[in-house]
Amino acid sequence: MSMPASEEPDGPDASGPSRPVTARRERTARTVQTVRTVGFGALAAEELDAWHLLRAANPLLDSPYFHPGFAAAVHASGREVRVAVGRDRAGDVCALLPHHRERSLIRPAGWPAADFQGPVLALGSSFPPLALLTGGVRGFAFDHLVESCADFEPWVESRRPSPFLDVSGGLEGYLGRASRSGKDNMGQARRRAAKAERTHGTVRFVADTVDAEVLDRVVELKRAQYAATGAKDYFAESDRRNLLTRLLHTRDSSFGGILSTLHAGPHMVAAHFGIRSENVLHWWFPVYDPAFAGLAPGWMLLRELAAAAPVLGIARIDLGRGDDEYKRRAKTGETLVCQGIVTRSPSRQALRRARNSMVTMAKSSTLGPSLRNIVRKLRTFKQ
């Protein structure tokens, strides 16, 4: 079966993130027959409508990363997003996959900070991954692929858990589902909040604020954290700071940024910038002031967010993939996300598997702390 694809230039922006839509067959599993690649700004109203409908009908795609508003914000922030649009035999849109192109490699839109990835399509639908490899593209690399399309299985190299908090019912509901460790840490957070109030002044939580100066402070603290830990500075590129600013001012009812702060007296001790879509909040950029590290302000902030969930209309907080101890303690459940690369090159796959094995060995070694730099270099090795 041939999978023709075409490249079309960007046109007028049609990226409104919450279009009223009416359509048919959005719940029907379909098979992609043709794929074309188009700039996000050149998507037709029909294609944007289909995006909303397909996502709304597939519960595996309720993360805000799958909302067209996320791709729109990334594109508008200065980093081009292109979309592979799949159509079925009748010519109807049945799949969309937003991505970036870096020479001969494409990656999911928002990479490397896209914590859920994959095509937007109806449950059970088929998508031909190799159809992405056209026009000089030799690989589609993914590292947080949701298992919503079985066609990607031949190229999956590994799976890792992505934990979440079920906060339906607020803090009380969460505590009824949390592990003993999660309950203990939330209890400690309550006591530390009382201590902070005695020591520094009234503890105040702001669940959702639109404050550019506070966002600048979040980025500043995050960059300091990257520098202290030796991690790559995500905000070294200006388009990524632009992305957060744009998301902060996106106040659509179905998608947008959420900036939350925790204060003790005059001090902002912790903050978090995330994105939400309907009742799902993605925990994205949490920060705290190192001067207040002894209070474990991150846990205090997470507790306040859980308590505020009903008012915010949030039922789940996705923490994102990661080995952080607090995620293991706080989670009420987890999903699996996949790493791999769609390629026609067996040698490329073999090279990646060898690299991944070396990373795993380095991480599990008793010399772990001294091997962190090696792991980072291996992770950034040319894919």
C-alpha positions in Angstrom: 0.0 0.0 0.0 1.5 3.3 -1.0 1.5 6.2 1.5 2.0 9.4 -0.5 3.1 12.5 1.4 3.5 16.1 0.5 5.0 19.2 2.0 3.0 22.4 2.0 4.1 25.9 3.1 2.6 27.6 6.1 -0.5 29.7 5.5 -2.8 31.8 7.7 -2.9 30.8 11.3 -5.9 28.6 12.0 -4.8 27.5 15.5 -7.7 28.6 17.7 -7.5 26.0 20.5 -11.2 25.7 21.2 -13.2 25.6 18.1 -16.9 24.5 18.2 -17.0 21.3 16.3 -19.5 19.0 14.8 -18.5 15.8 12.9 -19.2 12.2 12.3 -17.5 8.9 12.9 -15.1 10.3 15.5 -15.4 7.2 17.6 -14.9 4.7 14.8 -11.6 3.0 14.4 -10.2 3.7 11.0 -7.1 3.0 8.9 -4.9 5.7 7.5 -4.6 5.4 3.7 -2.7 8.6 2.9 -0.4 11.0 4.8 0.6 14.5 4.0 2.7 16.9 6.1 1.6 20.5 6.4 2.8 23.4 8.5 0.6 23.9 11.6 -0.5 27.4 10.4 -1.7 25.9 7.2 -4.1 23.4 8.8 -7.6 23.8 7.5 -10.6 24.3 9.7 -11.7 20.7 8.9 -8.4 19.3 10.1 -8.5 21.3 13.4 -12.1 20.2 14.0 -11.1 16.6 13.4 -8.2 17.0 15.9 -10.6 18.1 18.6 -13.1 15.3 17.8 -10.5 12.5 17.6 -8.9 13.5 20.9 -12.2 14.0 22.7 -13.3 10.4 21.7 -10.0 8.8 22.9 -9.5 8.7 26.7 -5.8 7.9 26.2 -5.3 11.3 24.8 -6.7 13.5 27.6 -3.3 14.9 28.5 -3.0 18.7 27.5 0.0 17.7 25.3 -2.5 16.2 22.8 -4.6 19.4 22.7 -4.1 21.4 19.5 -3.6 24.4 21.8 -0.2 23.0 22.9 1.0 22.6 19.3 -0.3 26.1 18.5 1.6 27.7 21.4 4.8 25.9 20.5 4.5 26.9 16.9 3.7 30.6 17.8 6.6 30.7 20.2 9.1 30.5 17.4 9.7 26.8 16.8 8.0 25.5 13.7 5.5 22.7 14.2 4.5 20.5 11.2 1.7 18.0 11.3 1.4 14.7 9.6 -2.3 14.5 8.6 -3.7 11.0 7.9 -6.9 10.4 5.9 -8.9 7.3 5.5 -10.2 5.7 2.3 -13.2 8.1 2.3 -10.8 11.1 2.5 -11.8 12.0 6.1 -9.1 13.1 8.6 -8.5 10.2 11.0 -5.1 10.9 12.5 -2.7 13.8 13.2 0.8 13.8 14.5 2.5 17.2 15.3 6.2 17.3 15.2 9.5 19.2 14.6 12.0 18.5 12.0 15.8 18.6 12.7 17.6 17.8 9.5 16.7 14.2 8.7 15.1 13.5 12.1 11.6 14.4 13.3 10.5 14.6 17.0 7.2 15.1 18.7 6.0 18.7 19.0 7.3 20.4 22.2 10.3 18.0 22.5 12.3 17.7 24.8 9.6 18.9 27.2 6.6 17.0 25.8 5.9 14.3 28.4 3.2 12.6 26.4 3.5 11.9 22.7 1.9 10.1 19.8 -0.7 10.4 17.0 -4.1 11.8 17.7 -6.5 9.2 16.5 -9.6 7.2 17.4 -9.2 4.1 19.7 -8.1 1.1 17.7 -7.2 3.0 14.6 -4.2 2.2 12.5 -1.4 4.6 11.6 1.6 3.7 9.3 4.7 5.0 11.2 6.9 4.5 8.1 4.8 7.0 6.2 6.5 9.6 8.4 9.8 8.8 6.7 9.4 10.9 3.5 11.0 14.0 2.0 14.4 13.2 3.4 13.2 12.2 6.9 15.1 9.1 8.1 13.7 8.7 11.6 11.0 9.7 14.1 12.4 9.6 17.6 10.1 9.4 20.6 10.7 9.2 24.3 7.3 9.6 25.9 5.0 7.7 23.4 1.6 6.8 24.8 0.5 3.2 23.9 -2.5 4.3 21.9 -1.4 2.9 18.6 -0.1 -0.6 18.2 1.6 0.1 14.9 4.5 1.7 16.7 5.3 -1.5 18.6 8.1 -2.7 16.3 10.1 0.4 17.0 9.6 0.5 20.8 12.9 0.0 22.6 11.8 0.4 26.3 9.0 1.5 28.5 9.1 3.6 31.7 6.4 4.5 34.2 4.8 8.0 34.2 3.2 8.5 37.7 0.0 10.4 38.4 -2.1 11.6 41.3 -5.8 10.9 41.3 -7.1 14.0 43.0 -10.8 13.6 42.3 -12.5 14.6 45.6 -9.6 16.9 46.4 -7.2 16.3 49.2 -9.5 13.9 51.1 -10.1 11.9 48.0 -6.4 11.7 47.2 -5.5 10.6 50.8 -8.0 7.8 50.5 -6.1 6.4 47.5 -2.5 7.4 48.4 0.1 5.0 49.6 1.2 5.1 53.2 4.3 7.0 52.1 2.1 9.5 50.3 -0.1 10.0 53.3 2.9 10.4 55.6 4.5 13.1 53.4 1.3 15.0 53.1 0.9 14.9 56.8 4.5 16.3 57.2 3.7 19.0 54.6 0.7 20.1 56.8 2.9 20.3 59.9 5.7 22.1 58.0 3.2 24.7 56.7 2.2 25.4 60.3 5.9 25.8 61.2 6.4 28.1 58.3 3.6 30.2 59.4 5.0 30.5 62.9 8.5 31.3 61.6 7.9 33.4 58.5 4.3 34.7 58.5 1.0 33.8 57.0 1.1 30.9 54.6 -0.8 31.7 51.4 -1.5 29.6 48.4 -2.5 31.1 45.0 -3.8 28.3 42.8 -3.9 30.1 39.4 -2.3 33.5 38.8 -1.4 35.4 35.6 1.8 37.2 36.8 4.7 37.6 34.3 7.1 38.6 37.1 6.3 35.4 39.0 6.8 33.4 35.9 10.2 35.1 35.4 11.1 34.0 38.9 10.0 30.4 38.2 12.3 30.3 35.2 15.2 31.9 37.2 14.9 29.3 39.9 14.6 26.5 37.4 17.7 27.6 35.6 19.6 27.8 38.9 18.4 24.2 39.6 19.7 23.0 36.3 23.1 24.7 36.9 23.4 23.2 40.4 22.6 19.7 39.2 24.5 19.8 36.0 21.4 19.2 33.9 21.0 20.8 30.5 19.4 24.2 30.7 16.0 23.8 29.0 15.5 27.6 29.0 18.8 28.4 27.3 16.8 28.8 24.1 14.5 31.9 24.1 11.6 30.2 22.3 11.1 28.0 25.3 10.7 31.0 27.6 8.3 32.5 25.0 6.3 29.3 25.1 5.7 29.5 28.8 4.7 33.2 28.5 2.3 32.4 25.7 0.8 29.5 27.7 0.4 31.7 30.8 -1.8 34.0 28.8 -3.8 31.2 27.2 -7.0 31.3 29.2 -9.2 29.1 27.1 -11.8 27.0 29.1 -10.4 23.7 27.7 -6.7 24.4 27.6 -4.1 26.8 29.1 -1.3 27.4 31.5 -1.6 27.4 35.3 0.9 29.2 37.5 0.5 28.4 41.2 2.5 29.9 44.1 3.0 29.2 47.8 4.1 32.1 50.1 5.2 32.2 53.7 4.9 35.8 54.9 6.6 38.0 52.3 8.5 35.0 50.7 7.5 32.9 47.7 8.8 29.6 48.9 7.6 27.4 46.0 5.8 27.7 42.7 4.7 25.6 39.8 3.9 26.2 36.2 1.9 23.6 34.4 -0.6 23.1 31.6 -4.1 21.8 31.9 -6.8 20.5 29.6 -10.3 20.0 31.0 -9.8 18.0 34.2 -6.1 17.0 33.8 -3.2 19.1 35.1 0.3 18.3 34.0 3.0 19.0 36.7 5.6 20.6 34.5 8.0 23.1 36.1 8.0 22.9 39.9 10.5 25.1 41.7 11.3 26.1 45.3 13.5 28.7 46.9 16.6 26.8 48.2 16.6 29.1 51.3 13.5 27.2 52.4 14.6 23.7 51.4 14.3 22.5 55.0 10.5 23.0 54.9 10.2 20.6 51.9 8.1 23.3 50.1 7.5 21.1 47.1 5.3 18.8 49.1 3.5 21.7 50.7 2.7 23.0 47.2 1.6 19.6 46.0 -0.7 19.3 49.0 -2.3 22.7 48.3 -2.8 21.8 44.7 -4.6 18.5 45.7 -6.8 20.5 48.1 -7.6 23.0 45.4 -8.3 20.4 42.7 -12.2 20.5 43.0 -12.2 24.3 42.6 -9.9 24.2 39.7 -11.9 21.4 38.1 -8.9 19.0 38.2 -9.3 15.2 38.7 -5.8 14.1 37.9 -2.3 15.5 38.2 0.2 13.9 35.8 3.7 14.0 37.3 5.5 13.0 34.1 8.1 10.3 33.6 11.0 10.3 36.0 12.8 8.6 38.9 12.3 11.3 41.4 11.6 10.0 44.9 8.7 12.3 45.6 6.9 11.0 42.5 7.2 7.4 43.7 5.9 8.4 47.1 3.1 10.7 45.9 1.7 8.7 43.1 -1.6 6.9 43.2 -1.0 5.2 39.8 1.1 5.3 36.7 0.9 4.8 33.0 3.7 3.5 30.7 5.4 5.6 28.0 7.7 4.3 25.4 11.1 5.2 24.0 12.3 4.3 20.5 12.8 5.5 16.9 10.9 4.7 13.7 13.6 4.0 11.1 14.3 1.8 8.2 17.9 1.4 9.3 18.7 -1.7 11.4 22.2 -0.3 12.2 20.6 2.9 13.7 18.4 0.8 15.9 21.3 -1.4 17.0 23.4 1.7 17.8 20.6 3.2 19.9 20.0 -0.1 21.8 23.7 -0.3 22.6 23.6 3.3 23.9 20.5 2.6 26.0 22.2 -0.5 27.5 25.2 1.6 28.5 23.0 4.2 30.1 21.1 1.6 32.0 24.3 0.0 33.2 25.7 3.3 34.3 22.6 4.2 36.2 22.5 0.9 38.1 26.2 0.8 38.9 27.3 1.3 42.5 29.4 4.1 41.1 26.2 5.9 40.0 26.9 9.4 41.3 30.3 9.5 39.6 28.8 8.3 36.3 26.1 11.0 36.0 28.2 13.0 33.5 28.7 9.9 31.4 25.0 9.2 31.4 24.2 12.7 30.3 26.7 12.5 27.5 25.3 9.2 26.3 21.7 10.6 26.4 22.7 13.5 24.2 24.7 11.3 21.8 23.6 11.9 18.2 20.5 9.9 17.4 
